[in-house]
Amino acid sequence: MARIETIHELYNATLWDFKAEGNANIILSYNGENDIFSAVVLRLRKDNEIKFDTSVDPQFFTTSYVNFVMMPLLGSKYVGESILLEVRPEFLKALSRAILPLRSKKRIQNDIDFKQRYGMLTPNHTRFSVNINPTISVELKPKWAFLPSSSFINCDNSVKLQSCRFCMHKYLNKDKRNPTRYCPLDLFSLEDKRVRKAIESLINDPGSNLKLFIQGTQIEIGKENWQTRLYEFFEIDCPMLDDRKQKSNRVVDMLISLLIQAIMKEQDLFIKLKRLQKTLDELDIEGIDQILLTHQPKLSEPSLEEWKLIVNEYKKRTTFEITNMDDKQIRQRIYEYLISATLKDCSIIFAFQKSDYNGLGINNKQGVAELQSQFYNYSSIFPERLQQISLTETQSAIYHNYNGSYKHYIYKVNVIDLDPKPLAKLHYYKKLDTEI
């Protein structure tokens, strides 16, 4: 089950900085001097979160869901450990007062939930526990990876069979004359040109689908001279004013090249995510809606043990039969759809740090072992799973202009935002699908 801790030294509001917040949670980063927590964030539930029909504490349930539902599907390589930190109302209220001036005015109407029993301690995936060199991180929210093929889709809606769902949604929400160029189908194609097109499109118009962090601090892409923050990471002297635009373009291209290489090295993750999204959503929301109306199954939020059984049933299924489904099979398809909804909304974080072992080839096992030892010998509550990436001569010609040598980077990749979706969301999904 979920690991629960009481860590008294963390119950000091001055040790936590406001990092980010969404509709359901507020994220705080540790700023204290204890190196054990140097790359840790605290996630706290807000008081407007959709409530699950379950007697289990929501944070406890979410942590267990990630560990026992998402981790078996995606693999422990990509889904990290979380720890539940016991919290009291006095501590939560002190945090609320401390961060209030830093929060967006449009979100302050929903405060921290002072009744929650646990906060969630997770690794700060935008940083490394040892800051030997500058760190740069990119958070991608890739969204829908596939075109549906369900026979339940009405012929009047056949556009869904041939048009990217994300692109149609963006077209609905934004200026139809200037929709975003990013398409998840390009990213998940894993073809060099299409992946580059996807990443370049996100850099030009990141929206909520790409975030950039340097040393754990978010950099707002598009702000004047934002590219200058990349100079230190790529070890480039700040250019003179007349040369700034040219070098800014070069340093952005370095970032894009680095990210593309990491994506291509982690193809298995993108292939797996696409397959899971599609096979867990074989009926489409139109099919889910039809069986809900026709069969009116008795549904309740699954317990953790029931979620485990749902995952096991999905993993052992070899064929898919949509006719003559019994009540158990119907419920199975509905719950699988909710898992797919989580995976369509997850994020992937790549964090990069330059390696001091510039002379080591990527296949040099001794060098990689020495590199790993820098981190695994370091005391931290969350061990980091590291990879190494090498910029080849062809892929990094832009580097040759500065020092004429290869650069090697360690990186880690993690999947986040894996919270369960409640049954109450099904009505919203159908309504949104109809609008799109």
C-alpha positions as CSV (number, residue, x, y, z in Angstrom):
1,M,0.0,0.0,0.0
2,A,1.0,3.7,0.0
3,R,3.9,4.7,2.2
4,I,2.9,7.1,4.9
5,E,5.5,9.2,6.8
6,T,5.5,11.8,9.6
7,I,8.5,14.1,9.0
8,H,8.4,16.9,11.6
9,E,11.1,19.0,10.1
10,L,8.9,19.5,7.0
11,Y,6.1,21.1,9.0
12,N,7.4,24.6,8.6
13,A,5.7,26.8,6.0
14,T,8.8,28.8,5.3
15,L,10.5,25.7,3.9
16,W,8.0,25.6,0.9
17,D,7.9,27.8,-2.2
18,F,4.8,28.1,-4.4
19,K,5.6,26.2,-7.7
20,A,2.3,25.8,-9.6
21,E,-1.3,24.9,-9.3
22,G,-4.1,23.5,-11.4
23,N,-7.8,22.9,-10.9
24,A,-7.4,20.2,-8.3
25,N,-3.9,20.6,-6.7
26,I,-1.3,23.1,-5.5
27,I,2.4,22.2,-5.9
28,L,5.0,23.5,-3.5
29,S,8.8,23.0,-3.8
30,Y,11.2,22.5,-0.9
31,N,13.7,25.3,-0.3
32,G,15.3,24.2,2.9
33,E,18.9,23.1,3.6
34,N,18.4,19.4,4.1
35,D,19.9,17.8,1.0
36,I,17.7,14.7,1.4
37,F,14.7,16.8,0.3
38,S,16.5,19.0,-2.2
39,A,14.5,17.7,-5.2
40,V,11.1,17.1,-3.6
41,V,7.7,18.7,-4.2
42,L,4.6,18.6,-2.0
43,R,1.3,18.2,-3.7
44,L,-1.8,19.4,-1.8
45,R,-5.4,18.9,-2.7
46,K,-7.6,22.0,-3.2
47,D,-11.1,22.2,-1.8
48,N,-12.8,22.1,-5.2
49,E,-11.7,18.6,-6.3
50,I,-14.3,16.3,-7.7
51,K,-15.1,13.9,-4.9
52,F,-14.9,10.1,-5.4
53,D,-17.6,7.9,-4.1
54,T,-15.1,6.1,-1.8
55,S,-14.5,5.9,1.9
56,V,-10.7,6.0,1.4
57,D,-8.8,9.2,1.8
58,P,-8.4,10.8,-1.7
59,Q,-4.7,11.3,-1.5
60,F,-4.1,7.8,-0.2
61,F,-6.4,6.4,-3.0
62,T,-4.6,8.4,-5.7
63,T,-1.1,7.3,-4.6
64,S,-2.2,3.7,-4.4
65,Y,-3.9,4.0,-7.8
66,V,-0.7,5.3,-9.4
67,N,1.3,2.5,-7.8
68,F,-1.0,-0.4,-8.5
69,V,-2.9,0.6,-11.7
70,M,-0.6,2.9,-13.7
71,M,2.7,1.5,-12.7
72,P,1.9,-2.0,-13.9
73,L,0.7,-0.6,-17.2
74,L,3.5,1.9,-17.9
75,G,6.3,0.3,-16.0
76,S,8.3,1.3,-12.9
77,K,11.0,2.9,-15.2
78,Y,8.6,5.8,-16.0
79,V,6.3,6.0,-12.9
80,G,8.1,7.1,-9.8
81,E,7.4,6.5,-6.1
82,S,5.3,8.9,-4.0
83,I,5.1,9.2,-0.3
84,L,2.2,10.4,1.8
85,L,3.1,13.0,4.3
86,E,0.7,13.3,7.3
87,V,-0.5,17.0,7.6
88,R,-2.5,19.0,10.1
89,P,-4.8,21.9,9.5
90,E,-2.5,24.4,11.3
91,F,0.3,23.6,8.9
92,L,-2.0,23.8,5.8
93,K,-3.4,27.2,6.9
94,A,0.1,28.5,7.4
95,L,1.0,27.4,3.9
96,S,-2.2,29.0,2.5
97,R,-1.3,32.4,4.1
98,A,2.3,32.2,2.9
99,I,1.6,31.4,-0.8
100,L,-1.6,33.6,-1.2
101,P,0.3,36.6,-2.7
102,L,1.9,34.4,-5.3
103,R,-1.2,32.7,-6.6
104,S,-3.1,33.7,-9.7
105,K,-6.2,35.9,-8.9
106,K,-8.4,33.7,-11.0
107,R,-7.6,30.6,-8.8
108,I,-7.6,32.0,-5.3
109,Q,-11.3,31.4,-4.7
110,N,-10.4,27.7,-4.2
111,D,-8.0,27.3,-1.2
112,I,-6.1,24.4,0.1
113,D,-8.4,21.7,1.5
114,F,-7.7,22.1,5.2
115,K,-9.5,18.8,6.0
116,Q,-7.0,16.6,4.0
117,R,-5.1,14.1,6.1
118,Y,-2.2,13.7,3.7
119,G,-0.1,15.7,1.3
120,M,1.8,13.9,-1.4
121,L,5.6,14.1,-1.5
122,T,6.9,13.3,-5.0
123,P,10.3,13.8,-6.7
124,N,10.8,17.2,-8.3
125,H,11.1,15.8,-11.8
126,T,12.4,19.2,-13.1
127,R,15.6,18.9,-11.1
128,F,18.2,16.4,-10.1
129,S,19.0,15.7,-6.5
130,V,22.6,16.6,-7.1
131,N,23.0,20.0,-8.9
132,I,26.5,19.3,-10.3
133,N,25.7,21.3,-13.5
134,P,22.7,23.4,-14.7
135,T,19.5,21.4,-15.4
136,I,16.9,22.0,-18.1
137,S,13.6,20.2,-18.2
138,V,10.8,20.0,-20.6
139,E,7.3,18.9,-19.7
140,L,5.1,17.6,-22.5
141,K,1.4,16.9,-22.4
142,P,1.1,14.9,-25.6
143,K,-2.7,14.2,-25.5
144,W,-4.5,11.9,-27.9
145,A,-2.1,9.6,-29.8
146,F,-4.5,7.7,-32.1
147,L,-7.4,7.8,-34.5
148,P,-10.4,5.9,-33.3
149,S,-11.9,3.0,-35.3
150,S,-14.9,2.0,-33.2
151,S,-18.0,0.7,-35.0
152,F,-20.1,2.6,-32.5
153,I,-19.2,5.9,-34.0
154,N,-22.2,7.4,-35.8
155,C,-21.7,7.8,-39.6
156,D,-22.5,11.5,-39.1
157,N,-19.4,11.8,-37.0
158,S,-17.1,9.9,-39.4
159,V,-14.7,12.9,-39.3
160,K,-13.5,11.4,-36.0
161,L,-12.1,8.4,-38.0
162,Q,-9.7,10.6,-40.0
163,S,-9.1,13.8,-38.1
164,C,-6.9,14.2,-35.0
165,R,-9.1,14.7,-31.9
166,F,-6.7,17.2,-30.3
167,C,-6.6,19.3,-33.5
168,M,-10.4,19.3,-33.7
169,H,-10.7,20.4,-30.1
170,K,-8.2,23.2,-30.6
171,Y,-10.1,24.3,-33.7
172,L,-13.2,24.5,-31.6
173,N,-11.6,26.5,-28.8
174,K,-9.3,28.9,-30.7
175,D,-9.3,31.3,-33.6
176,K,-10.3,29.0,-36.5
177,R,-8.1,31.1,-38.9
178,N,-5.0,30.4,-36.9
179,P,-5.2,27.0,-35.1
180,T,-2.1,25.5,-33.4
181,R,0.2,23.6,-35.7
182,Y,1.0,21.0,-33.0
183,C,-0.6,17.6,-33.7
184,P,-0.1,14.6,-31.4
185,L,-0.2,12.3,-34.4
186,D,3.1,13.8,-35.6
187,L,4.7,13.3,-32.2
188,F,3.6,9.7,-31.9
189,S,4.5,8.9,-35.5
190,L,8.2,8.7,-34.2
191,E,9.3,9.8,-37.7
192,D,12.1,12.3,-37.5
193,K,10.6,15.0,-39.6
194,R,7.1,14.8,-38.0
195,V,8.5,14.7,-34.4
196,R,10.6,17.8,-35.2
197,K,7.5,19.5,-36.6
198,A,5.6,18.7,-33.4
199,I,8.3,20.0,-31.1
200,E,8.9,23.1,-33.1
201,S,5.1,23.8,-33.1
202,L,5.0,23.5,-29.4
203,I,7.9,25.9,-28.9
204,N,6.2,28.4,-31.1
205,D,2.8,27.9,-29.4
206,P,3.2,25.9,-26.2
207,G,-0.2,26.6,-24.7
208,S,-0.6,24.1,-21.8
209,N,1.2,21.3,-23.8
210,L,4.8,22.3,-23.2
211,K,6.5,23.8,-20.2
212,L,10.2,24.7,-19.9
213,F,12.1,24.7,-16.6
214,I,15.7,25.8,-15.8
215,Q,17.0,24.8,-12.4
216,G,13.4,23.9,-11.5
217,T,12.0,27.3,-12.2
218,Q,9.5,27.6,-15.0
219,I,10.5,29.9,-18.0
220,E,7.6,31.5,-19.9
221,I,8.3,30.7,-23.5
222,G,7.5,33.7,-25.7
223,K,8.5,36.4,-23.2
224,E,11.0,38.9,-24.5
225,N,14.5,37.4,-24.6
226,W,13.4,34.1,-22.9
227,Q,16.0,32.3,-25.0
228,T,18.8,34.0,-23.1
229,R,18.1,31.7,-20.2
230,L,19.3,28.8,-22.3
231,Y,22.8,30.2,-22.8
232,E,24.2,29.0,-19.5
233,F,22.9,25.5,-19.9
234,F,24.5,25.2,-23.4
235,E,27.6,27.1,-22.3
236,I,27.3,29.9,-24.8
237,D,28.4,33.4,-24.1
238,C,25.6,36.0,-24.0
239,P,25.7,37.5,-27.5
240,M,26.1,41.1,-28.4
241,L,22.8,42.9,-29.2
242,D,23.4,42.8,-33.0
243,D,24.1,39.0,-32.9
244,R,21.4,38.1,-30.4
245,K,18.6,37.1,-32.7
246,Q,20.8,34.7,-34.7
247,K,22.3,33.0,-31.6
248,S,18.8,32.9,-29.9
249,N,17.6,30.9,-32.8
250,R,20.6,28.6,-32.6
251,V,20.2,27.9,-28.9
252,V,16.5,27.1,-29.3
253,D,17.4,24.7,-32.1
254,M,19.9,23.1,-29.7
255,L,17.0,22.6,-27.2
256,I,14.8,21.1,-29.8
257,S,17.5,18.7,-31.0
258,L,18.3,17.5,-27.5
259,L,14.6,16.9,-26.8
260,I,14.1,15.0,-30.1
261,Q,17.0,12.7,-29.4
262,A,15.6,11.8,-26.0
263,I,12.2,11.2,-27.5
264,M,13.6,8.9,-30.1
265,K,15.7,7.0,-27.5
266,E,12.4,6.5,-25.5
267,Q,10.3,5.3,-28.4
268,D,9.1,2.4,-26.3
269,L,7.3,4.8,-23.9
270,F,5.5,6.6,-26.7
271,I,4.6,3.3,-28.5
272,K,3.3,1.9,-25.2
273,L,1.3,5.0,-24.4
274,K,-0.3,5.0,-27.8
275,R,-1.2,1.4,-27.6
276,L,-2.7,1.7,-24.1
277,Q,-4.8,4.8,-25.0
278,K,-6.2,3.0,-28.0
279,T,-6.9,-0.5,-26.6
280,L,-8.4,0.8,-23.4
281,D,-10.8,3.0,-25.5
282,E,-11.9,0.5,-28.1
283,L,-15.6,1.6,-27.9
284,D,-15.1,5.3,-28.1
285,I,-17.2,7.6,-25.8
286,E,-20.1,7.0,-28.3
287,G,-20.0,3.3,-27.6
288,I,-19.7,3.9,-23.8
289,D,-22.7,6.2,-24.0
290,Q,-24.8,3.7,-26.0
291,I,-24.2,0.8,-23.5
292,L,-24.9,3.1,-20.6
293,L,-28.3,4.0,-22.1
294,T,-29.1,0.5,-23.3
295,H,-27.9,-1.6,-20.4
296,Q,-28.0,0.9,-17.5
297,P,-25.4,-1.0,-15.6
298,K,-25.0,-0.5,-11.9
299,L,-21.8,1.4,-11.4
300,S,-19.8,2.6,-8.5
301,E,-16.3,3.9,-8.1
302,P,-14.0,0.8,-8.0
303,S,-12.0,0.0,-4.9
304,L,-8.3,-0.4,-5.2
305,E,-8.6,-4.1,-5.2
306,E,-11.3,-3.8,-8.0
307,W,-8.9,-1.6,-10.0
308,K,-6.2,-4.2,-9.8
309,L,-8.7,-6.9,-11.1
310,I,-9.7,-4.5,-14.0
311,V,-6.0,-4.1,-15.0
312,N,-5.4,-7.8,-14.8
313,E,-8.5,-8.6,-16.9
314,Y,-7.3,-6.1,-19.5
315,K,-3.8,-7.4,-19.7
316,K,-4.9,-11.0,-20.2
317,R,-7.5,-10.2,-22.9
318,T,-6.4,-11.4,-26.3
319,T,-9.6,-10.8,-28.3
320,F,-12.2,-8.1,-28.3
321,E,-15.9,-9.0,-28.7
322,I,-18.4,-6.1,-28.6
323,T,-21.6,-8.2,-29.1
324,N,-23.4,-10.1,-26.3
325,M,-21.4,-8.5,-23.5
326,D,-22.5,-9.4,-20.1
327,D,-22.7,-6.9,-17.2
328,K,-19.2,-7.7,-16.0
329,Q,-17.8,-7.1,-19.5
330,I,-19.7,-3.9,-19.8
331,R,-18.4,-2.5,-16.5
332,Q,-14.9,-3.6,-17.6
333,R,-15.1,-1.5,-20.8
334,I,-16.4,1.5,-18.9
335,Y,-13.6,1.4,-16.3
336,E,-11.0,0.8,-19.0
337,Y,-12.2,3.9,-20.7
338,L,-11.5,5.9,-17.6
339,I,-8.0,4.6,-17.5
340,S,-7.5,5.6,-21.1
341,A,-8.8,9.1,-20.2
342,T,-6.1,9.4,-17.6
343,L,-3.4,8.4,-20.1
344,K,-4.7,10.9,-22.6
345,D,-4.2,13.7,-20.1
346,C,-0.8,12.6,-18.6
347,S,2.4,14.5,-18.9
348,I,6.0,13.4,-19.7
349,I,8.9,15.2,-18.2
350,F,12.4,15.1,-19.6
351,A,15.2,16.5,-17.4
352,F,18.7,17.0,-18.8
353,Q,22.0,17.7,-17.1
354,K,25.4,18.0,-18.8
355,S,27.7,15.1,-17.9
356,D,31.3,15.9,-16.9
357,Y,32.3,12.6,-18.6
358,N,32.6,14.2,-22.0
359,G,35.1,11.6,-23.2
360,L,32.8,8.6,-22.6
361,G,31.0,7.0,-25.4
362,I,27.4,6.2,-24.9
363,N,28.1,2.4,-25.0
364,N,31.0,2.7,-22.4
365,K,29.5,0.6,-19.6
366,Q,32.3,1.6,-17.1
367,G,31.7,5.3,-17.8
368,V,27.9,5.0,-17.4
369,A,28.4,3.1,-14.1
370,E,30.7,5.9,-12.8
371,L,28.1,8.4,-13.9
372,Q,25.3,6.6,-12.1
373,S,27.4,6.4,-9.0
374,Q,27.5,10.2,-8.7
375,F,23.8,10.0,-8.0
376,Y,23.1,6.7,-6.4
377,N,25.7,7.3,-3.7
378,Y,23.9,10.5,-2.8
379,S,21.4,10.4,0.1
380,S,17.9,11.1,-1.2
381,I,14.5,9.7,-0.4
382,F,13.8,9.2,-4.1
383,P,16.6,7.3,-6.1
384,E,16.9,8.7,-9.6
385,R,16.8,6.5,-12.7
386,L,19.3,8.0,-15.1
387,Q,20.0,7.6,-18.8
388,Q,22.8,9.0,-20.9
389,I,22.4,10.8,-24.2
390,S,25.2,11.7,-26.7
391,L,25.0,14.4,-29.3
392,T,26.4,12.9,-32.5
393,E,28.4,14.9,-35.0
394,T,25.5,14.9,-37.5
395,Q,22.8,15.7,-35.0
396,S,24.9,18.4,-33.2
397,A,26.6,20.4,-35.9
398,I,25.5,23.5,-34.2
399,Y,27.7,22.6,-31.3
400,H,30.8,22.4,-33.4
401,N,30.7,26.1,-34.0
402,Y,31.4,26.8,-30.3
403,N,33.9,24.2,-29.0
404,G,34.3,21.6,-31.7
405,S,33.7,18.7,-29.3
406,Y,30.9,16.4,-28.3
407,K,28.7,17.0,-25.3
408,H,27.2,14.3,-23.2
409,Y,24.1,14.6,-21.1
410,I,22.4,12.5,-18.5
411,Y,18.7,12.6,-18.5
412,K,15.7,11.1,-16.7
413,V,12.2,10.7,-18.0
414,N,9.0,10.4,-15.9
415,V,5.3,10.2,-16.5
416,I,3.1,12.3,-14.2
417,D,-0.5,13.5,-13.8
418,L,-1.8,9.9,-13.5
419,D,-4.7,10.6,-11.1
420,P,-7.9,8.5,-11.6
421,K,-10.9,9.9,-13.4
422,P,-14.2,9.6,-11.6
423,L,-17.4,8.1,-13.2
424,A,-19.0,11.5,-13.0
425,K,-16.7,12.6,-15.9
426,L,-18.4,10.3,-18.4
427,H,-21.2,12.8,-19.0
428,Y,-18.7,15.6,-19.5
429,Y,-16.7,13.5,-22.0
430,K,-19.8,12.8,-24.0
431,K,-20.9,16.4,-24.0
432,L,-17.5,17.6,-25.1
433,D,-17.3,15.0,-27.8
434,T,-20.6,16.1,-29.2
435,E,-19.5,19.8,-29.2
436,I,-16.3,18.9,-31.0
